[in-house]
Amino acid sequence: MLIEDIIALVLADNTVTGLIASRFYSGPVLPRGYTLPAALLHAVTDATDYTFSGSSPLNEANVQLDVYGDTEAAVKSIQSAIRAVLENYKGTTGSTKVDATLWKSDGDMPFSADINKAGIGYRVMSRLCFYYEAV
């Protein structure tokens, strides 16, 4: 539930919803019939922490955030708004207690979901790490 809880947290921010409405999806690809701008969030890896006594309730998820838009300025603005919500976030959202959030890296990438489209939009990718527990 981490991904869904994080998306709900971000969509509760008026700045983010002013930029992308509710077009923040879980998963590695945009849904059919998507409208830009939009954002995706998905776990790349998710691991349980272990101690010498066995597994602990702490989990570590490495997550990828992709923001898509028609212009570079729009994409950067959306990314900044999402970053303002998530960078260094700690707290309980939905059924997830986030102990720490690390914003690890950003990268620009070209984007063309449909090769029949005349233009190429913009995409920025960010990597985050969440340390969390189910509540």
Phi, psi and omega in degrees: 000354182307309185299313180297320179293321179292318178299316178298319177300313182294318181288350174281352180272124183296327179295315180296311182293333174293336182265323184234006185055234180253020184275060176235113191245154171266148178115168185273350181226152176293146180288160176302142178073021182299159173235138176268151359283159181204165178223151177234148175221127175210150180281128175275314173221151178217120185229146175273139177279145179235148173240181177294344178269355182123199183288147177253170179285352183279134177239154176236120178243124171267123192237145176249131175249126175241130177242130182241144177195175181279335182228155178297320181298318180296315181297315180295323179294317179294315179301317179297320180294318178293320179299321179299330178279317191265331185299125181064020181293136171223137178152181179254129177227124183059235181258022184234130173259112180268118180274331179197146174231127178245124173271108192267318183197162177228152175203140177272142178216141174292159184217130170210101182285336184227112183293347177278349178289146182288325186247167175246131178275199183236148177218137172236139182244136177233148175247131179231158175232127178247131170255120191212166176223147172283142178248000000 
